Amino acid sequence: MNPSIINKLKSLKYRCQEIEVLLTQKDTISDQNKLRILSQEYLKLSEIVKYFIEWEKIERDIKNVHSLFDDREFYDIAKEEYHILKQQKKKIERQIQRLLLPEDPNDRHSCLIEIRAATGGDESSIFAGQLCRMYIRYAESHMWKTKIMSSSENEKGGFKEIIVKITGKGASGRLKFESGGHRVQRVPETESQGRVHTSTCTIAVMPVLPKTEKEEIILSDLKIDTFRSSGAGGQHVNTTDSAIRITHLPTGCVVECQDERSQHKNKAKALSILSARLYASKLEKSQQENSSTRRILLGSGARSDKNRTYNFPQNRITDHRINLTIYKLDEVLEGKLDFLIKPITQEYQADMLASLCKLKT
């Protein structure tokens, strides 16, 4: 392991031992708040310290076994034992590295996925519909619930814009790297000469905070308008002002909802979307400008702004951020997104670990 990481682990081990002593003292036991804080810190540190103590023991054993290499009688046994210890050491180091990575508290939350058709006209809208279906299938495979919060359909099929709420523990963490520009290359059904066209969609993944953590939206900051729904839905479309448009005056953020027959339900959905957008904007401003952070930001939707390319003629899908190409486009569109999500997550964690190694302890 990197020397800076070893030094950090030594300091964590010392702190863990210090807490053990503090937890036995009378003034700690009598102070319930202090006892709770120290207990939580100890619980958080104890697992990684346990692995580090095991790592230190294996490191000593490796040195002892290596000293036997000059003894011809024990050389073969020592060499075999050395190999076993090395494998154990690598396994423990992977566990330590995983535990050292800073946890993003938003990763455990549910999320909203906002898909917008960008360049490409009708073909882009059709692709937006396919992406929506892909994420719903992925959610179903993880036993997560899905709900369409808002949608604007295209006359030729698909969506100009659609927002889906995915409810399930860890949904935000698994899907956060989907944000950005998605490009499709294929022959549209309307293309008579068989030429391959390129279209794009943009995706934004926004964590949904539980009610206890949500920041309060000040009502005086909102401009709320009602209007008649313009989509399908029956007679109420022409007779009831059930659609809602909410404008957040300080930021200019606008949210519209018209999918429900009830004005009250549309307003609740719009407020939920607005809350997620405002929180996502706040996160973006607070994030440091580094390569790992830039990967999760929403792209502009231009043809050149591509995180991922879906090439239908070759059944190929390429994630340009990590230079990964797989020929399983048909499977990915059926919801088998882990082919892409796992490598991106591993790359992100490697970047985080590299940054950690550069820190001075």
C-alpha positions as CSV (number, residue, x, y, z in Angstrom):
1,M,0.0,0.0,0.0
2,N,1.0,3.6,-0.5
3,P,3.0,5.0,2.5
4,S,0.5,7.8,3.0
5,I,-2.4,5.4,3.3
6,I,-0.4,3.3,5.8
7,N,0.2,6.4,7.9
8,K,-3.5,7.3,7.7
9,L,-4.4,3.8,8.9
10,K,-1.9,4.0,11.8
11,S,-3.6,7.3,12.9
12,L,-7.0,5.6,12.7
13,K,-5.8,2.7,14.7
14,Y,-4.5,5.1,17.4
15,R,-7.8,7.0,17.4
16,C,-9.7,3.7,17.8
17,Q,-7.6,2.7,20.8
18,E,-8.1,6.2,22.3
19,I,-11.9,5.9,21.9
20,E,-11.8,2.5,23.6
21,V,-10.3,4.1,26.7
22,L,-12.8,7.1,26.6
23,L,-15.8,4.7,26.4
24,T,-14.8,3.2,29.8
25,Q,-14.5,6.6,31.6
26,K,-17.2,7.7,34.0
27,D,-17.7,11.2,32.5
28,T,-18.4,9.6,29.1
29,I,-20.8,7.0,30.5
30,S,-22.7,9.7,32.3
31,D,-23.0,12.0,29.2
32,Q,-25.4,10.2,26.8
33,N,-24.7,12.5,23.9
34,K,-21.0,12.1,24.2
35,L,-21.4,8.3,24.6
36,R,-23.5,8.2,21.4
37,I,-21.1,10.2,19.3
38,L,-18.0,8.2,20.5
39,S,-19.8,4.9,20.0
40,Q,-20.8,5.8,16.4
41,E,-17.2,6.9,15.6
42,Y,-15.8,3.6,17.1
43,L,-18.3,1.5,15.1
44,K,-17.2,3.3,12.0
45,L,-13.4,2.9,12.7
46,S,-13.4,-0.6,14.1
47,E,-14.0,-2.5,10.9
48,I,-11.2,-0.8,9.0
49,V,-8.8,-1.0,12.0
50,K,-9.6,-4.8,12.3
51,Y,-8.5,-5.3,8.7
52,F,-5.4,-3.1,9.2
53,I,-4.3,-5.1,12.2
54,E,-4.7,-8.3,10.1
55,W,-2.7,-6.6,7.3
56,E,0.2,-5.7,9.8
57,K,0.3,-9.4,11.0
58,I,0.5,-10.7,7.4
59,E,3.2,-8.1,6.6
60,R,5.3,-9.5,9.5
61,D,4.6,-13.1,8.5
62,I,5.8,-12.3,4.9
63,K,9.1,-10.9,6.2
64,N,9.6,-13.9,8.4
65,V,8.9,-16.4,5.6
66,H,11.1,-14.4,3.2
67,S,14.0,-14.8,5.6
68,L,13.8,-18.6,5.0
69,F,14.5,-18.3,1.3
70,D,18.2,-18.7,1.9
71,D,17.6,-22.1,3.7
72,R,17.6,-24.8,1.0
73,E,15.7,-27.2,3.2
74,F,12.8,-24.9,3.8
75,Y,12.9,-23.0,0.4
76,D,10.0,-24.8,-1.3
77,I,7.7,-24.6,1.8
78,A,8.6,-21.0,2.3
79,K,8.0,-20.1,-1.3
80,E,4.5,-21.7,-1.2
81,E,3.7,-20.0,2.1
82,Y,5.0,-16.7,0.7
83,H,2.6,-16.9,-2.3
84,I,-0.4,-17.7,-0.1
85,L,0.4,-14.7,2.3
86,K,0.8,-12.4,-0.7
87,Q,-2.7,-13.3,-2.0
88,Q,-4.2,-12.8,1.5
89,K,-2.5,-9.4,1.7
90,K,-3.9,-8.3,-1.7
91,K,-7.4,-9.3,-0.6
92,I,-7.2,-7.4,2.7
93,E,-5.8,-4.3,0.9
94,R,-8.8,-4.3,-1.4
95,Q,-11.1,-4.4,1.6
96,I,-9.2,-1.5,3.3
97,Q,-9.3,0.6,0.1
98,R,-13.0,0.1,-0.2
99,L,-13.5,1.2,3.4
100,L,-11.2,4.2,3.1
101,L,-13.2,5.7,0.2
102,P,-15.3,8.6,1.4
103,E,-19.0,7.7,1.4
104,D,-21.4,9.9,-0.6
105,P,-24.5,10.2,1.7
106,N,-26.7,10.7,-1.4
107,D,-25.8,7.3,-2.8
108,R,-28.2,5.5,-0.5
109,H,-31.2,7.6,-1.6
110,S,-33.9,7.1,-4.3
111,C,-33.5,9.3,-7.4
112,L,-35.2,11.1,-10.3
113,I,-34.1,10.4,-13.8
114,E,-34.8,13.3,-16.2
115,I,-34.5,12.3,-19.9
116,R,-34.7,15.0,-22.6
117,A,-34.6,14.7,-26.4
118,A,-31.8,16.9,-27.7
119,T,-30.6,17.0,-31.3
120,G,-32.2,14.7,-33.9
121,G,-35.9,15.7,-33.9
122,D,-38.4,12.7,-33.8
123,E,-35.6,10.2,-33.7
124,S,-34.2,11.7,-30.6
125,S,-37.6,11.5,-28.9
126,I,-38.0,7.9,-29.9
127,F,-34.6,7.2,-28.4
128,A,-35.6,9.0,-25.2
129,G,-38.5,6.6,-24.9
130,Q,-36.1,3.6,-25.3
131,L,-33.7,5.0,-22.6
132,C,-36.7,5.4,-20.3
133,R,-37.7,1.8,-20.8
134,M,-34.1,0.7,-20.3
135,Y,-33.9,2.4,-16.8
136,I,-37.3,1.0,-15.8
137,R,-36.2,-2.5,-16.7
138,Y,-33.0,-2.0,-14.7
139,A,-35.0,-0.8,-11.7
140,E,-37.3,-3.8,-11.9
141,S,-34.3,-6.1,-11.9
142,H,-33.3,-4.5,-8.5
143,M,-36.9,-4.7,-7.1
144,W,-37.1,-0.9,-7.1
145,K,-40.4,1.0,-7.7
146,T,-40.8,3.3,-10.6
147,K,-43.3,6.2,-11.2
148,I,-43.6,8.6,-14.1
149,M,-43.6,12.1,-12.5
150,S,-43.9,14.2,-15.7
151,S,-43.8,13.6,-19.4
152,S,-44.2,15.4,-22.7
153,E,-44.9,12.9,-25.5
154,N,-43.8,13.3,-29.1
155,E,-46.3,12.9,-32.0
156,K,-44.2,10.2,-33.7
157,G,-43.7,8.2,-30.4
158,G,-41.3,8.6,-27.5
159,F,-40.9,11.7,-25.4
160,K,-39.6,15.2,-25.7
161,E,-39.0,15.0,-22.0
162,I,-39.8,12.4,-19.3
163,I,-39.0,12.3,-15.6
164,V,-39.1,9.0,-13.7
165,K,-38.8,8.5,-10.0
166,I,-37.0,5.4,-9.0
167,T,-37.6,4.5,-5.4
168,G,-35.2,2.0,-3.7
169,K,-32.2,2.0,-1.4
170,G,-29.0,2.8,-3.4
171,A,-30.7,3.8,-6.6
172,S,-29.0,7.2,-6.7
173,G,-25.6,5.7,-6.1
174,R,-25.9,3.1,-8.9
175,L,-27.4,5.5,-11.5
176,K,-25.6,8.8,-10.8
177,F,-23.0,8.2,-13.6
178,E,-25.8,8.0,-16.2
179,S,-26.0,11.8,-16.2
180,G,-24.8,13.4,-19.4
181,G,-25.1,13.1,-23.2
182,H,-26.2,9.9,-24.8
183,R,-25.8,9.5,-28.5
184,V,-27.6,7.0,-30.8
185,Q,-26.4,5.9,-34.3
186,R,-28.9,4.0,-36.4
187,V,-31.1,4.0,-39.5
188,P,-34.5,5.7,-38.6
189,E,-37.7,4.0,-39.8
190,T,-38.5,7.1,-41.8
191,E,-35.1,7.0,-43.6
192,S,-35.8,5.6,-47.1
193,Q,-32.2,5.4,-48.3
194,G,-30.8,3.5,-45.4
195,R,-28.5,6.2,-44.1
196,V,-27.3,6.1,-40.5
197,H,-28.4,9.1,-38.5
198,T,-27.0,10.4,-35.2
199,S,-29.3,11.8,-32.5
200,T,-28.7,12.7,-28.8
201,C,-30.5,12.8,-25.5
202,T,-29.4,14.3,-22.2
203,I,-29.9,12.6,-18.9
204,A,-29.8,14.1,-15.4
205,V,-29.9,11.9,-12.3
206,M,-31.0,13.7,-9.1
207,P,-31.0,12.2,-5.6
208,V,-34.4,12.4,-3.8
209,L,-33.9,13.3,-0.1
210,P,-36.2,11.8,2.5
211,K,-38.7,14.2,4.1
212,T,-36.5,14.6,7.2
213,E,-33.5,15.8,5.2
214,K,-35.2,18.0,2.6
215,E,-34.6,21.7,2.7
216,E,-37.8,23.8,3.1
217,I,-38.9,25.6,0.0
218,I,-40.1,29.1,0.9
219,L,-43.6,29.6,-0.7
220,S,-43.0,33.3,-1.3
221,D,-40.2,32.2,-3.6
222,L,-42.6,30.4,-5.9
223,K,-44.9,31.6,-8.7
224,I,-47.6,28.9,-9.3
225,D,-49.7,29.0,-12.4
226,T,-52.5,26.6,-13.5
227,F,-53.5,25.8,-17.1
228,R,-55.3,23.2,-19.1
229,S,-53.5,20.0,-19.9
230,S,-52.4,19.7,-23.5
231,G,-51.9,15.9,-23.6
232,A,-54.1,12.9,-23.8
233,G,-56.5,12.1,-20.9
234,G,-60.1,12.5,-21.8
235,Q,-62.7,15.3,-21.4
236,H,-60.9,16.8,-18.3
237,V,-58.2,18.0,-20.7
238,N,-60.5,20.7,-22.1
239,T,-62.5,21.6,-19.1
240,T,-60.2,21.5,-16.0
241,D,-57.2,23.7,-15.2
242,S,-55.4,20.8,-13.6
243,A,-51.9,21.3,-15.0
244,I,-49.4,23.1,-12.8
245,R,-46.4,25.3,-13.6
246,I,-44.1,26.3,-10.7
247,T,-41.4,28.9,-11.1
248,H,-38.7,29.2,-8.4
249,L,-38.1,33.0,-8.6
250,P,-34.6,33.1,-7.0
251,T,-33.2,30.6,-9.6
252,G,-35.6,30.8,-12.5
253,C,-36.1,27.0,-12.4
254,V,-39.5,26.0,-14.0
255,V,-41.3,22.8,-13.5
256,E,-44.5,21.7,-15.2
257,C,-46.8,18.7,-14.4
258,Q,-50.0,17.8,-16.2
259,D,-50.1,14.0,-16.1
260,E,-52.6,13.7,-13.2
261,R,-56.3,14.6,-13.4
262,S,-56.0,16.3,-9.9
263,Q,-54.4,19.7,-9.6
264,H,-53.3,18.8,-6.1
265,K,-51.4,15.7,-7.3
266,N,-49.8,17.6,-10.1
267,K,-48.7,20.3,-7.6
268,A,-47.2,17.7,-5.3
269,K,-45.3,16.1,-8.1
270,A,-44.0,19.5,-9.4
271,L,-42.8,20.4,-5.9
272,S,-41.0,17.1,-5.6
273,I,-39.2,17.6,-8.9
274,L,-38.4,21.2,-8.0
275,S,-36.9,20.1,-4.7
276,A,-34.7,17.5,-6.4
277,R,-33.5,20.0,-9.1
278,L,-32.6,22.7,-6.5
279,Y,-30.7,20.2,-4.4
280,A,-28.9,18.8,-7.5
281,S,-27.9,22.4,-8.4
282,K,-26.6,23.0,-4.9
283,L,-24.5,19.8,-5.1
284,E,-23.1,20.8,-8.4
285,K,-21.9,24.2,-7.1
286,S,-20.3,22.6,-4.1
287,Q,-18.4,19.9,-5.9
288,Q,-14.8,20.4,-6.6
289,E,-13.8,20.7,-10.3
290,N,-12.0,17.4,-10.8
291,S,-12.2,14.7,-13.4
292,S,-14.3,12.4,-11.3
293,T,-16.8,15.1,-10.6
294,R,-17.1,16.3,-14.2
295,R,-18.1,12.8,-15.2
296,I,-21.5,13.0,-13.5
297,L,-22.5,16.5,-14.7
298,L,-25.3,16.9,-17.2
299,G,-24.1,17.5,-20.8
300,S,-25.4,20.2,-23.2
301,G,-27.0,17.7,-25.6
302,A,-24.9,18.7,-28.6
303,R,-23.8,15.9,-31.0
304,S,-20.2,16.3,-29.9
305,D,-21.1,16.1,-26.2
306,K,-21.2,12.4,-25.7
307,N,-20.7,10.3,-22.6
308,R,-22.0,7.2,-24.3
309,T,-22.7,6.0,-27.9
310,Y,-25.3,3.4,-28.8
311,N,-24.5,2.0,-32.3
312,F,-27.4,-0.2,-33.5
313,P,-25.9,-1.5,-36.8
314,Q,-23.0,-3.0,-34.9
315,N,-24.9,-3.9,-31.7
316,R,-22.1,-1.8,-30.0
317,I,-22.2,0.5,-27.0
318,T,-19.3,2.7,-26.0
319,D,-18.7,4.7,-22.8
320,H,-16.2,7.4,-23.9
321,R,-15.4,8.4,-20.3
322,I,-13.5,5.1,-19.6
323,N,-12.9,4.0,-23.2
324,L,-15.1,0.9,-22.7
325,T,-16.7,-0.8,-25.7
326,I,-19.0,-3.8,-25.5
327,Y,-21.1,-5.6,-28.2
328,K,-24.2,-6.2,-26.0
329,L,-26.4,-3.2,-26.9
330,D,-29.5,-5.4,-27.2
331,E,-28.9,-6.7,-23.7
332,V,-28.2,-3.3,-22.2
333,L,-31.4,-1.9,-23.7
334,E,-33.3,-4.7,-21.9
335,G,-32.0,-3.3,-18.6
336,K,-28.7,-5.1,-18.1
337,L,-26.9,-1.9,-17.3
338,D,-24.4,-3.4,-14.9
339,F,-22.2,-4.2,-17.9
340,L,-21.5,-0.4,-17.9
341,I,-22.3,0.7,-14.4
342,K,-19.8,-1.6,-12.6
343,P,-16.7,-0.6,-14.7
344,I,-17.5,3.1,-14.4
345,T,-18.0,2.8,-10.6
346,Q,-14.6,1.0,-10.3
347,E,-12.9,3.7,-12.3
348,Y,-14.4,6.4,-10.1
349,Q,-13.3,4.5,-7.0
350,A,-9.8,4.2,-8.4
351,D,-9.7,7.9,-9.1
352,M,-10.8,8.6,-5.5
353,L,-8.2,6.3,-4.1
354,A,-5.5,7.9,-6.2
355,S,-6.6,11.3,-4.8
356,L,-6.5,9.9,-1.3
357,C,-2.9,8.7,-1.9
358,K,-1.8,12.2,-2.7
359,L,-3.1,13.6,0.6
360,K,-0.6,14.2,3.3
361,T,-1.3,12.8,6.7
